[in-house]
Amino acid sequence: MDAKRDWLVGGGLALLAAVAVGGWAPFLDRPALAATFYDDAYYYFQVARHVAGGDGFTFDGLHSTNGFHPLWLFVLVPVFRLLPGDLLPLRAVLLLEALLVGGAAAIVYRGLRPRLGAAAAGAGALLLVVQPKALHILRGGLESALLVFLLAAAWSRALNLGDETPRRRWLEVGGWCALLFLCRLEALAALPVLVLLFRRALARDWRRGLLLAGPAIVCAVSYVAWCRLAFGTWGPVSGQVKWHMARVAWERLSWSDRVSGVFHLPWIGEPVVRHLLARLGLGHWLAAPLSTALLVGALALAFARASPLRAPLARAGAHFVLATSAVMLLLDKVTVRFMFDWYRSSTVLAVALAAAALLALRAPVARLALAVAAAVALAQAPLAWWHSRHPPTDRPTGLQAADWLRGRIGRSRPAGCWNAGLIGYFAGDGLVNLDGLANDAAFAREVVWGRSLPTYLEREGVRWLVDVTHPDGRLAPLLNFEPGVVEIVRARYRVAATFSTFCTTNGPGCGAVAVWEAPGGEGR
């Protein structure tokens, strides 16, 4: 009876979490659906659509690219193979994310229930979707929902590892680690964390270590070999471009922005600290150092031997997820410096497990937290639907530009765009990504590092340039190039169309987007 009740409760919590993430997907109109996903998510969507159509790994239909984490892309390929058009696959992606988060919620509840009790376990499961910014991250179209699901699965299977555990369980956990790596490369951090946590059991039987590490090592070697042989790089070209762009941008920052940048880590405490400092009228550059100090203090308290939190966190098995999340954040920080919201995907699960462990110390508080979390989760779908009916902007400017370009561009008449995700997805083939995140290694060498933008545009026959505009009318990304390059490009192109929209906020989609055309250009 208890097992049946656990399944019913876990299923109910999973349904609540899934509805919070994607229950509103069927009711979104085209602008609202387009604005749901991060611009970078459209790189995945467009590449997946090309793979599904037999065109290979390409964003623009012209150049091959490996600027993606492989597992999420291959999960998306069947969606774009089976569903036609632009909007139906996007609704399916949102529902897929909902299923993944719902599955993660069920896994969290089932794993925590015998350790912390039903109330704390239920609250932990729903905290996946009710903590600040979690929904924005999990339904943004990137690999976040899949990462949280896989990390939850690895955590649940690693809970009872020990000397009495059959060897096949070690292999199973190793398999989940391999999938985590393919989902997001820095998630390979889960493997050394597990080795450290279970070092004594591994020392007593070396075969356990081989079973645990083998799948991830095979996947990592195979992935690097594939990148090198198929794309001419030792990893995703997008990662190398981000590293270079971050280094260049860093040199231009003021000292206060550098201080803020060094300590900026995307976790749940930072927006809270930032808000409090703003209310107190203190410098915004203090927010990142203070929030990072708070994070380091919290981790130190969690892992300290004499900490009162150590026991409840150990019961929840939270140390594995906490440590993995911390290492992933550190890896992202060292490599790309500038952090985006989706880099904190793993911390969504870490916060949920840690909060559940603390709530278990006081049963009445856990029951109250569960009730509040359920109410908030239940309100998410109608709230999101209401926001979609009352958007802060008209049709997003990127969508307007895509509609203008559609039918004008093609593989023989390409356009170029830096923030190319959404525009490229809705405009169709022929939109070349000019920041290099979804282009090939040759582009990275010539334009990103070599700065030879005019030569590239002329050789490729790029007839249009598209992007957000600077207040003086120039395409904003051009400001990252030397004045001589800017003058050559401006002399070759003229403004053909400008799109702007009414805004009640300064949120995404509020900037003007311009299309520049090379008069008389014949394309390729």
MILUMRO-645487 format. One record per residue (C-alpha): x, y, z; chain; residue in one letter. Coordinates in Angstrom, 2 decimals. Layout:
<recs>
[[X Y Z] 'A' 'A']
...
</recs>
This chain:
<recs>
[[0.00 0.00 0.00] 'A' 'M']
[[2.82 2.41 0.85] 'A' 'D']
[[4.54 1.68 -2.45] 'A' 'A']
[[1.31 2.34 -4.37] 'A' 'K']
[[0.78 5.58 -2.48] 'A' 'R']
[[4.33 6.66 -3.19] 'A' 'D']
[[3.79 6.04 -6.90] 'A' 'W']
[[0.56 8.06 -6.84] 'A' 'L']
[[2.10 10.94 -4.90] 'A' 'V']
[[5.22 10.92 -7.06] 'A' 'G']
[[3.07 10.88 -10.18] 'A' 'G']
[[1.01 13.80 -8.89] 'A' 'G']
[[4.10 15.84 -8.14] 'A' 'L']
[[5.54 15.00 -11.56] 'A' 'A']
[[2.31 16.14 -13.19] 'A' 'L']
[[2.37 19.41 -11.24] 'A' 'L']
[[5.99 20.07 -12.25] 'A' 'A']
[[5.31 19.18 -15.88] 'A' 'A']
[[2.25 21.42 -16.10] 'A' 'V']
[[4.24 24.29 -14.56] 'A' 'A']
[[6.90 23.93 -17.26] 'A' 'V']
[[4.86 23.25 -20.39] 'A' 'G']
[[1.17 23.00 -19.63] 'A' 'G']
[[0.51 26.18 -21.53] 'A' 'W']
[[2.33 25.14 -24.73] 'A' 'A']
[[-0.81 24.39 -26.81] 'A' 'P']
[[-2.25 27.85 -26.15] 'A' 'F']
[[0.69 30.05 -27.16] 'A' 'L']
[[0.46 32.11 -30.30] 'A' 'D']
[[3.42 32.49 -32.66] 'A' 'R']
[[5.12 35.54 -31.03] 'A' 'P']
[[4.69 34.18 -27.50] 'A' 'A']
[[6.00 30.75 -28.47] 'A' 'L']
[[8.98 32.27 -30.29] 'A' 'A']
[[9.85 34.42 -27.27] 'A' 'A']
[[9.75 31.44 -24.88] 'A' 'T']
[[13.16 30.07 -25.88] 'A' 'F']
[[16.67 31.47 -25.60] 'A' 'Y']
[[18.12 32.67 -28.88] 'A' 'D']
[[20.89 30.07 -28.53] 'A' 'D']
[[18.24 27.32 -28.40] 'A' 'A']
[[17.35 28.03 -32.02] 'A' 'Y']
[[20.85 26.97 -33.04] 'A' 'Y']
[[19.91 23.51 -31.79] 'A' 'Y']
[[16.51 23.62 -33.46] 'A' 'F']
[[17.82 24.64 -36.86] 'A' 'Q']
[[20.72 22.15 -36.83] 'A' 'V']
[[18.35 19.39 -35.69] 'A' 'A']
[[15.98 20.27 -38.53] 'A' 'R']
[[18.82 20.00 -41.04] 'A' 'H']
[[20.00 16.68 -39.61] 'A' 'V']
[[16.43 15.37 -39.72] 'A' 'A']
[[16.20 16.44 -43.36] 'A' 'G']
[[19.45 14.73 -44.31] 'A' 'G']
[[21.51 17.92 -44.73] 'A' 'D']
[[24.04 17.13 -42.02] 'A' 'G']
[[25.20 19.22 -39.09] 'A' 'F']
[[24.61 22.75 -40.36] 'A' 'T']
[[22.78 25.83 -39.12] 'A' 'F']
[[22.64 27.83 -42.35] 'A' 'D']
[[22.59 24.99 -44.89] 'A' 'G']
[[26.01 26.13 -46.14] 'A' 'L']
[[28.61 25.41 -43.46] 'A' 'H']
[[29.05 22.43 -41.16] 'A' 'S']
[[29.22 23.05 -37.42] 'A' 'T']
[[29.65 21.16 -34.16] 'A' 'N']
[[28.63 24.13 -32.01] 'A' 'G']
[[26.29 22.11 -29.79] 'A' 'F']
[[26.25 19.56 -27.00] 'A' 'H']
[[25.48 16.29 -28.81] 'A' 'P']
[[22.86 14.49 -26.70] 'A' 'L']
[[20.25 17.27 -26.68] 'A' 'W']
[[20.66 17.70 -30.43] 'A' 'L']
[[20.07 14.00 -31.08] 'A' 'F']
[[17.02 14.05 -28.79] 'A' 'V']
[[15.61 16.89 -30.90] 'A' 'L']
[[16.22 15.27 -34.29] 'A' 'V']
[[13.17 12.92 -34.13] 'A' 'P']
[[10.97 15.88 -33.14] 'A' 'V']
[[11.94 17.76 -36.30] 'A' 'F']
[[11.80 14.58 -38.37] 'A' 'R']
[[8.21 13.82 -37.39] 'A' 'L']
[[6.66 17.27 -37.06] 'A' 'L']
[[6.44 19.74 -39.95] 'A' 'P']
[[6.56 23.52 -39.95] 'A' 'G']
[[8.03 26.01 -37.52] 'A' 'D']
[[5.58 26.08 -34.61] 'A' 'L']
[[4.54 22.46 -34.09] 'A' 'L']
[[8.11 21.31 -33.29] 'A' 'P']
[[8.51 24.21 -30.84] 'A' 'L']
[[5.35 23.16 -28.97] 'A' 'R']
[[6.70 19.61 -28.89] 'A' 'A']
[[10.04 20.80 -27.49] 'A' 'V']
[[8.24 22.64 -24.70] 'A' 'L']
[[6.21 19.54 -23.88] 'A' 'L']
[[9.37 17.41 -23.99] 'A' 'L']
[[11.02 19.73 -21.49] 'A' 'E']
[[7.91 19.42 -19.32] 'A' 'A']
[[8.13 15.60 -19.39] 'A' 'L']
[[11.83 15.67 -18.49] 'A' 'L']
[[11.28 18.01 -15.53] 'A' 'V']
[[8.26 15.98 -14.44] 'A' 'G']
[[10.40 12.86 -14.54] 'A' 'G']
[[13.11 14.57 -12.51] 'A' 'A']
[[10.52 15.63 -9.90] 'A' 'A']
[[9.30 12.03 -9.59] 'A' 'A']
[[12.89 10.77 -9.22] 'A' 'I']
[[13.62 13.35 -6.51] 'A' 'V']
[[10.51 12.41 -4.55] 'A' 'Y']
[[11.13 8.67 -4.82] 'A' 'R']
[[14.76 9.09 -3.78] 'A' 'G']
[[14.09 11.39 -0.82] 'A' 'L']
[[10.87 9.85 0.54] 'A' 'R']
[[12.49 7.01 2.58] 'A' 'P']
[[15.29 9.31 3.74] 'A' 'R']
[[13.56 12.57 4.65] 'A' 'L']
[[9.85 11.84 4.82] 'A' 'G']
[[7.01 12.59 2.41] 'A' 'A']
[[6.59 16.31 3.11] 'A' 'A']
[[10.26 17.27 2.69] 'A' 'A']
[[10.59 14.99 -0.34] 'A' 'A']
[[7.51 16.53 -1.98] 'A' 'G']
[[8.74 20.05 -1.30] 'A' 'A']
[[12.13 19.17 -2.77] 'A' 'G']
[[10.52 17.77 -5.91] 'A' 'A']
[[8.44 20.92 -6.49] 'A' 'L']
[[11.35 23.22 -5.71] 'A' 'L']
[[12.68 22.20 -9.10] 'A' 'L']
[[10.08 24.50 -10.65] 'A' 'V']
[[9.22 27.08 -7.98] 'A' 'V']
[[12.66 28.44 -7.09] 'A' 'Q']
[[13.54 31.78 -8.72] 'A' 'P']
[[14.29 31.64 -12.48] 'A' 'K']
[[13.99 27.84 -12.57] 'A' 'A']
[[11.17 27.82 -15.10] 'A' 'L']
[[12.94 30.32 -17.32] 'A' 'H']
[[15.98 28.03 -17.38] 'A' 'I']
[[14.20 24.69 -17.71] 'A' 'L']
[[11.91 25.67 -20.56] 'A' 'R']
[[14.41 27.81 -22.47] 'A' 'G']
[[14.98 25.26 -25.25] 'A' 'G']
[[18.56 24.40 -24.29] 'A' 'L']
[[19.73 21.16 -22.66] 'A' 'E']
[[18.82 22.29 -19.11] 'A' 'S']
[[15.75 20.09 -18.60] 'A' 'A']
[[17.59 17.05 -19.92] 'A' 'L']
[[20.60 17.82 -17.71] 'A' 'L']
[[18.46 18.06 -14.58] 'A' 'V']
[[16.73 14.78 -15.44] 'A' 'F']
[[20.01 12.94 -16.04] 'A' 'L']
[[21.67 14.40 -12.94] 'A' 'L']
[[18.65 13.37 -10.85] 'A' 'A']
[[18.82 9.86 -12.30] 'A' 'A']
[[22.57 9.58 -11.60] 'A' 'A']
[[22.00 10.87 -8.06] 'A' 'W']
[[19.20 8.39 -7.35] 'A' 'S']
[[21.21 5.40 -8.59] 'A' 'R']
[[24.30 6.50 -6.66] 'A' 'A']
[[22.47 6.83 -3.34] 'A' 'L']
[[23.11 3.28 -2.19] 'A' 'N']
[[26.48 2.57 -3.73] 'A' 'L']
[[28.78 0.64 -1.42] 'A' 'G']
[[30.58 -2.62 -0.83] 'A' 'D']
[[27.36 -4.64 -1.07] 'A' 'E']
[[26.26 -3.02 -4.31] 'A' 'T']
[[26.34 -5.36 -7.34] 'A' 'P']
[[28.90 -4.42 -9.94] 'A' 'R']
[[26.19 -3.80 -12.53] 'A' 'R']
[[24.99 -0.85 -10.42] 'A' 'R']
[[28.42 0.77 -10.69] 'A' 'W']
[[28.24 0.30 -14.45] 'A' 'L']
[[24.74 1.79 -14.50] 'A' 'E']
[[25.88 4.90 -12.61] 'A' 'V']
[[28.83 5.15 -14.99] 'A' 'G']
[[26.39 5.06 -17.88] 'A' 'G']
[[24.44 7.99 -16.44] 'A' 'W']
[[27.72 9.90 -16.09] 'A' 'C']
[[28.45 9.23 -19.77] 'A' 'A']
[[25.03 10.60 -20.73] 'A' 'L']
[[25.65 13.65 -18.56] 'A' 'L']
[[28.87 14.32 -20.45] 'A' 'F']
[[27.11 14.05 -23.81] 'A' 'L']
[[24.35 16.32 -22.53] 'A' 'C']
[[26.73 19.06 -21.40] 'A' 'R']
[[30.46 18.49 -21.65] 'A' 'L']
[[31.42 20.04 -18.31] 'A' 'E']
[[28.98 17.65 -16.60] 'A' 'A']
[[31.79 15.11 -16.83] 'A' 'L']
[[32.60 16.64 -13.42] 'A' 'A']
[[30.09 14.16 -11.97] 'A' 'A']
[[32.58 11.33 -12.50] 'A' 'L']
[[35.54 12.63 -10.42] 'A' 'P']
[[33.08 13.77 -7.75] 'A' 'V']
[[31.72 10.22 -7.48] 'A' 'L']
[[35.25 8.80 -7.42] 'A' 'V']
[[36.11 11.12 -4.53] 'A' 'L']
[[32.92 10.37 -2.58] 'A' 'L']
[[33.26 6.58 -2.98] 'A' 'F']
[[37.05 6.36 -2.97] 'A' 'R']
[[37.18 3.79 -0.16] 'A' 'R']
[[34.79 1.36 -1.89] 'A' 'A']
[[36.65 1.83 -5.16] 'A' 'L']
[[40.00 1.23 -3.47] 'A' 'A']
[[38.76 -2.12 -2.20] 'A' 'R']
[[37.81 -3.30 -5.70] 'A' 'D']
[[39.47 -1.69 -8.73] 'A' 'W']
[[36.89 -3.26 -11.04] 'A' 'R']
[[34.23 -0.99 -9.60] 'A' 'R']
[[36.26 2.01 -10.67] 'A' 'G']
[[36.64 0.61 -14.17] 'A' 'L']
[[32.89 0.04 -14.47] 'A' 'L']
[[32.14 3.49 -13.11] 'A' 'L']
[[34.60 5.43 -15.26] 'A' 'A']
[[34.61 3.28 -18.40] 'A' 'G']
[[31.44 4.53 -20.14] 'A' 'P']
[[32.27 8.22 -19.70] 'A' 'A']
[[35.88 7.74 -20.83] 'A' 'I']
[[34.77 5.87 -23.95] 'A' 'V']
[[32.20 8.58 -24.75] 'A' 'C']
[[34.69 11.40 -24.18] 'A' 'A']
[[37.38 9.83 -26.39] 'A' 'V']
[[34.83 9.04 -29.10] 'A' 'S']
[[33.40 12.56 -29.03] 'A' 'Y']
[[36.81 14.24 -29.28] 'A' 'V']
[[37.80 11.93 -32.15] 'A' 'A']
[[34.52 12.68 -33.96] 'A' 'W']
[[35.03 16.44 -33.59] 'A' 'C']
[[38.58 16.21 -34.89] 'A' 'R']
[[37.85 13.95 -37.85] 'A' 'L']
[[34.52 15.46 -38.91] 'A' 'A']
[[34.99 19.15 -38.06] 'A' 'F']
[[38.71 19.74 -37.64] 'A' 'G']
[[38.50 20.83 -34.00] 'A' 'T']
[[39.29 19.18 -30.66] 'A' 'W']
[[35.86 20.08 -29.27] 'A' 'G']
[[32.84 22.24 -30.07] 'A' 'P']
[[33.78 25.32 -32.07] 'A' 'V']
[[31.29 27.32 -30.00] 'A' 'S']
[[33.34 26.74 -26.84] 'A' 'G']
[[36.53 27.98 -28.49] 'A' 'Q']
[[34.72 31.05 -29.86] 'A' 'V']
[[33.23 31.85 -26.44] 'A' 'K']
[[36.65 31.59 -24.82] 'A' 'W']
[[38.15 33.98 -27.37] 'A' 'H']
[[35.25 36.44 -27.22] 'A' 'M']
[[35.36 36.47 -23.43] 'A' 'A']
[[39.09 37.21 -23.43] 'A' 'R']
[[38.68 40.10 -25.86] 'A' 'V']
[[35.68 41.54 -24.03] 'A' 'A']
[[37.50 41.27 -20.71] 'A' 'W']
[[40.23 43.61 -21.88] 'A' 'E']
[[37.66 46.35 -22.50] 'A' 'R']
[[35.98 46.26 -19.08] 'A' 'L']
[[36.36 48.87 -16.36] 'A' 'S']
[[37.85 47.82 -13.02] 'A' 'W']
[[34.43 47.68 -11.34] 'A' 'S']
[[33.01 45.50 -14.10] 'A' 'D']
[[36.03 43.23 -13.84] 'A' 'R']
[[35.49 42.83 -10.10] 'A' 'V']
[[31.86 42.01 -10.76] 'A' 'S']
[[32.80 39.66 -13.59] 'A' 'G']
[[35.38 37.72 -11.60] 'A' 'V']
[[32.91 36.87 -8.86] 'A' 'F']
[[29.77 36.51 -10.95] 'A' 'H']
[[28.36 33.01 -10.56] 'A' 'L']
[[24.75 32.32 -11.60] 'A' 'P']
[[23.04 30.83 -8.57] 'A' 'W']
[[19.85 31.52 -6.65] 'A' 'I']
[[21.49 33.87 -4.12] 'A' 'G']
[[22.83 36.42 -6.60] 'A' 'E']
[[19.54 38.05 -7.66] 'A' 'P']
[[18.55 38.28 -3.99] 'A' 'V']
[[21.79 40.04 -3.04] 'A' 'V']
[[21.58 42.29 -6.12] 'A' 'R']
[[18.03 43.32 -5.21] 'A' 'H']
[[18.95 44.08 -1.59] 'A' 'L']
[[21.94 46.20 -2.61] 'A' 'L']
[[19.81 48.11 -5.09] 'A' 'A']
[[17.27 48.87 -2.36] 'A' 'R']
[[20.10 50.10 -0.12] 'A' 'L']
[[21.53 52.26 -2.90] 'A' 'G']
[[24.93 50.52 -2.89] 'A' 'L']
[[27.15 49.91 -5.92] 'A' 'G']
[[25.98 47.13 -8.23] 'A' 'H']
[[29.53 45.81 -8.51] 'A' 'W']
[[29.31 44.61 -4.89] 'A' 'L']
[[26.52 42.14 -5.71] 'A' 'A']
[[28.68 39.49 -7.38] 'A' 'A']
[[31.46 39.42 -4.71] 'A' 'P']
[[28.95 39.28 -1.86] 'A' 'L']
[[26.78 36.61 -3.46] 'A' 'S']
[[29.85 34.50 -4.29] 'A' 'T']
[[31.10 34.85 -0.71] 'A' 'A']
[[27.68 33.67 0.43] 'A' 'L']
[[27.87 30.69 -1.93] 'A' 'L']
[[31.36 29.72 -0.75] 'A' 'V']
[[30.22 30.02 2.85] 'A' 'G']
[[27.18 27.83 2.21] 'A' 'A']
[[29.31 25.15 0.51] 'A' 'L']
[[31.86 25.26 3.31] 'A' 'A']
[[29.07 24.82 5.85] 'A' 'L']
[[27.61 21.94 3.85] 'A' 'A']
[[30.90 20.01 3.64] 'A' 'F']
[[32.55 20.91 6.98] 'A' 'A']
[[32.96 17.92 9.28] 'A' 'R']
[[31.52 19.68 12.31] 'A' 'A']
[[28.65 21.32 10.43] 'A' 'S']
[[25.11 20.71 11.77] 'A' 'P']
[[23.99 20.56 8.13] 'A' 'L']
[[26.31 17.70 7.22] 'A' 'R']
[[24.05 14.95 8.56] 'A' 'A']
[[20.77 16.00 6.86] 'A' 'P']
[[22.59 16.71 3.60] 'A' 'L']
[[24.25 13.29 3.79] 'A' 'A']
[[20.87 11.63 4.35] 'A' 'R']
[[19.61 13.35 1.21] 'A' 'A']
[[22.73 12.38 -0.72] 'A' 'G']
[[23.02 16.04 -1.68] 'A' 'A']
[[26.81 16.23 -1.50] 'A' 'H']
[[27.17 14.58 -4.92] 'A' 'F']
[[24.93 17.12 -6.67] 'A' 'V']
[[26.26 20.08 -4.70] 'A' 'L']
[[29.88 19.23 -5.52] 'A' 'A']
[[29.11 18.46 -9.17] 'A' 'T']
[[27.29 21.77 -9.57] 'A' 'S']
[[30.12 23.69 -7.93] 'A' 'A']
[[32.74 22.11 -10.21] 'A' 'V']
[[30.61 22.73 -13.31] 'A' 'M']
[[30.20 26.41 -12.39] 'A' 'L']
[[33.94 26.71 -11.80] 'A' 'L']
[[34.75 25.10 -15.15] 'A' 'L']
[[32.35 27.44 -16.95] 'A' 'D']
[[33.79 30.41 -15.11] 'A' 'K']
[[37.39 29.58 -15.97] 'A' 'V']
[[36.70 28.87 -19.64] 'A' 'T']
[[34.11 31.47 -20.72] 'A' 'V']
[[34.23 33.97 -17.79] 'A' 'R']
[[30.87 35.57 -18.59] 'A' 'F']
[[28.08 33.43 -17.18] 'A' 'M']
[[24.53 33.04 -18.48] 'A' 'F']
[[21.40 31.84 -16.69] 'A' 'D']
[[21.46 28.35 -18.19] 'A' 'W']
[[24.90 27.69 -16.69] 'A' 'Y']
[[23.14 27.25 -13.34] 'A' 'R']
[[20.95 24.36 -14.58] 'A' 'S']
[[22.64 21.87 -12.25] 'A' 'S']
[[22.19 24.19 -9.28] 'A' 'T']
[[18.41 23.95 -9.71] 'A' 'V']
[[18.61 20.33 -8.55] 'A' 'L']
[[21.29 21.12 -5.95] 'A' 'A']
[[19.12 23.80 -4.32] 'A' 'V']
[[16.08 21.51 -4.36] 'A' 'A']
[[17.93 18.67 -2.59] 'A' 'L']
[[19.65 20.94 -0.07] 'A' 'A']
[[16.39 22.71 0.79] 'A' 'A']
[[14.59 19.38 1.22] 'A' 'A']
[[17.32 18.20 3.61] 'A' 'A']
[[16.94 21.33 5.74] 'A' 'L']
[[13.13 21.19 5.71] 'A' 'L']
[[13.27 17.62 7.02] 'A' 'A']
[[14.64 18.96 10.31] 'A' 'L']
[[11.22 20.48 11.10] 'A' 'R']
[[8.23 18.43 9.97] 'A' 'A']
[[5.62 21.24 10.35] 'A' 'P']
[[7.81 23.58 8.28] 'A' 'V']
[[8.21 20.86 5.63] 'A' 'A']
[[4.44 20.41 5.37] 'A' 'R']
[[3.91 24.16 5.05] 'A' 'L']
[[6.64 24.39 2.40] 'A' 'A']
[[5.02 21.56 0.44] 'A' 'L']
[[1.63 23.31 0.48] 'A' 'A']
[[3.12 26.62 -0.64] 'A' 'V']
[[5.22 24.96 -3.36] 'A' 'A']
[[2.19 23.06 -4.68] 'A' 'A']
[[0.13 26.26 -4.83] 'A' 'A']
[[2.89 28.15 -6.64] 'A' 'V']
[[3.45 25.28 -9.11] 'A' 'A']
[[-0.28 25.01 -9.80] 'A' 'L']
[[-0.47 28.74 -10.53] 'A' 'A']
[[2.36 28.71 -13.07] 'A' 'Q']
[[0.41 27.49 -16.11] 'A' 'A']
[[-2.47 30.01 -15.90] 'A' 'P']
[[0.00 32.76 -14.98] 'A' 'L']
[[2.17 31.98 -17.99] 'A' 'A']
[[-0.91 31.84 -20.22] 'A' 'W']
[[-2.02 35.27 -18.94] 'A' 'W']
[[1.43 36.74 -19.62] 'A' 'H']
[[1.35 35.32 -23.14] 'A' 'S']
[[-1.95 37.14 -23.71] 'A' 'R']
[[-0.54 40.39 -22.30] 'A' 'H']
[[3.05 40.52 -23.59] 'A' 'P']
[[5.33 43.49 -22.81] 'A' 'P']
[[6.04 43.89 -26.54] 'A' 'T']
[[4.33 43.45 -29.85] 'A' 'D']
[[5.72 40.84 -32.24] 'A' 'R']
[[9.46 40.47 -31.38] 'A' 'P']
[[11.69 42.44 -33.70] 'A' 'T']
[[13.73 39.34 -34.53] 'A' 'G']
[[10.56 37.65 -35.74] 'A' 'L']
[[9.70 40.66 -37.89] 'A' 'Q']
[[13.16 40.58 -39.47] 'A' 'A']
[[12.88 36.83 -40.09] 'A' 'A']
[[9.54 37.28 -41.86] 'A' 'D']
[[11.04 40.03 -44.05] 'A' 'W']
[[14.03 37.84 -44.96] 'A' 'L']
[[12.05 34.68 -45.64] 'A' 'R']
[[11.82 34.19 -49.37] 'A' 'G']
[[14.53 36.75 -50.03] 'A' 'R']
[[17.48 34.74 -48.71] 'A' 'I']
[[18.62 31.25 -49.61] 'A' 'G']
[[21.71 29.14 -50.00] 'A' 'R']
[[22.67 31.08 -53.14] 'A' 'S']
[[21.67 34.45 -51.58] 'A' 'R']
[[22.93 34.32 -47.99] 'A' 'P']
[[22.50 36.86 -45.24] 'A' 'A']
[[24.69 37.28 -42.17] 'A' 'G']
[[23.66 37.77 -38.56] 'A' 'C']
[[25.43 37.69 -35.21] 'A' 'W']
[[22.52 36.89 -32.88] 'A' 'N']
[[21.22 34.51 -35.49] 'A' 'A']
[[19.23 31.86 -33.62] 'A' 'G']
[[15.59 32.94 -33.78] 'A' 'L']
[[16.01 34.87 -37.04] 'A' 'I']
[[17.71 31.95 -38.77] 'A' 'G']
[[15.11 29.46 -37.60] 'A' 'Y']
[[12.16 31.45 -38.92] 'A' 'F']
[[13.89 32.92 -41.99] 'A' 'A']
[[15.10 29.58 -43.33] 'A' 'G']
[[18.30 28.46 -45.03] 'A' 'D']
[[20.96 30.97 -45.93] 'A' 'G']
[[21.38 32.93 -42.69] 'A' 'L']
[[25.08 32.65 -41.77] 'A' 'V']
[[25.96 32.96 -38.08] 'A' 'N']
[[28.64 35.67 -37.88] 'A' 'L']
[[29.67 35.33 -34.23] 'A' 'D']
[[30.96 31.81 -34.93] 'A' 'G']
[[28.88 29.90 -32.39] 'A' 'L']
[[27.10 27.94 -35.13] 'A' 'A']
[[29.64 28.18 -37.93] 'A' 'N']
[[32.70 26.13 -38.86] 'A' 'D']
[[36.32 26.13 -37.72] 'A' 'A']
[[37.47 28.00 -40.85] 'A' 'A']
[[35.17 30.89 -39.98] 'A' 'F']
[[36.54 30.99 -36.44] 'A' 'A']
[[40.10 31.23 -37.72] 'A' 'R']
[[39.37 33.84 -40.40] 'A' 'E']
[[36.81 36.12 -38.75] 'A' 'V']
[[36.78 35.51 -34.98] 'A' 'V']
[[40.56 35.41 -34.58] 'A' 'W']
[[41.72 36.94 -37.85] 'A' 'G']
[[39.11 39.75 -37.86] 'A' 'R']
[[38.84 39.52 -41.69] 'A' 'S']
[[35.11 40.16 -41.80] 'A' 'L']
[[34.97 42.19 -45.07] 'A' 'P']
[[36.93 39.53 -46.98] 'A' 'T']
[[34.66 36.79 -45.68] 'A' 'Y']
[[31.45 38.66 -46.53] 'A' 'L']
[[32.63 39.36 -50.07] 'A' 'E']
[[33.84 35.82 -50.75] 'A' 'R']
[[30.67 34.23 -49.36] 'A' 'E']
[[28.44 36.64 -51.28] 'A' 'G']
[[26.60 37.79 -48.14] 'A' 'V']
[[23.98 40.18 -49.51] 'A' 'R']
[[22.27 41.18 -46.25] 'A' 'W']
[[23.45 41.89 -42.70] 'A' 'L']
[[20.95 41.63 -39.87] 'A' 'V']
[[21.11 42.42 -36.17] 'A' 'D']
[[20.15 44.78 -33.37] 'A' 'V']
[[21.11 48.40 -33.89] 'A' 'T']
[[23.15 50.85 -31.85] 'A' 'H']
[[21.37 54.14 -30.99] 'A' 'P']
[[23.38 55.86 -33.76] 'A' 'D']
[[21.94 53.43 -36.33] 'A' 'G']
[[24.96 51.13 -36.72] 'A' 'R']
[[24.65 47.38 -36.32] 'A' 'L']
[[25.64 46.87 -32.70] 'A' 'A']
[[27.95 43.83 -33.18] 'A' 'P']
[[30.07 45.82 -35.64] 'A' 'L']
[[31.25 47.94 -32.72] 'A' 'L']
[[33.36 44.95 -31.64] 'A' 'N']
[[35.52 45.32 -34.76] 'A' 'F']
[[38.28 47.80 -35.54] 'A' 'E']
[[37.20 51.15 -37.07] 'A' 'P']
[[38.77 50.26 -40.42] 'A' 'G']
[[36.70 47.07 -40.67] 'A' 'V']
[[33.54 48.95 -39.71] 'A' 'V']
[[34.08 51.58 -42.38] 'A' 'E']
[[34.61 48.97 -45.12] 'A' 'I']
[[31.42 47.14 -44.16] 'A' 'V']
[[29.38 50.34 -43.85] 'A' 'R']
[[30.58 51.49 -47.24] 'A' 'A']
[[29.39 48.25 -48.82] 'A' 'R']
[[25.93 47.95 -47.21] 'A' 'Y']
[[22.90 50.25 -46.91] 'A' 'R']
[[19.89 50.04 -44.60] 'A' 'V']
[[17.07 48.17 -46.33] 'A' 'A']
[[14.59 47.76 -43.46] 'A' 'A']
[[14.30 48.56 -39.76] 'A' 'T']
[[12.00 46.87 -37.26] 'A' 'F']
[[11.03 48.11 -33.82] 'A' 'S']
[[8.21 47.37 -31.45] 'A' 'T']
[[6.28 48.99 -28.63] 'A' 'F']
[[7.65 48.02 -25.22] 'A' 'C']
[[6.38 48.45 -21.70] 'A' 'T']
[[9.67 47.07 -20.32] 'A' 'T']
[[13.28 46.91 -21.40] 'A' 'N']
[[13.16 43.16 -21.80] 'A' 'G']
[[14.20 40.93 -24.73] 'A' 'P']
[[12.79 41.98 -28.08] 'A' 'G']
[[12.70 45.67 -27.24] 'A' 'C']
[[15.71 46.72 -29.33] 'A' 'G']
[[15.42 47.77 -32.95] 'A' 'A']
[[16.64 45.31 -35.59] 'A' 'V']
[[17.93 46.48 -38.97] 'A' 'A']
[[18.55 44.71 -42.26] 'A' 'V']
[[21.39 46.11 -44.35] 'A' 'W']
[[21.68 45.22 -48.03] 'A' 'E']
[[24.57 45.33 -50.47] 'A' 'A']
[[22.98 47.18 -53.41] 'A' 'P']
[[23.25 45.28 -56.65] 'A' 'G']
[[24.72 42.22 -54.92] 'A' 'G']
[[24.14 39.04 -56.86] 'A' 'E']
[[24.91 36.62 -54.04] 'A' 'G']
[[26.89 33.56 -54.90] 'A' 'R']
</recs>
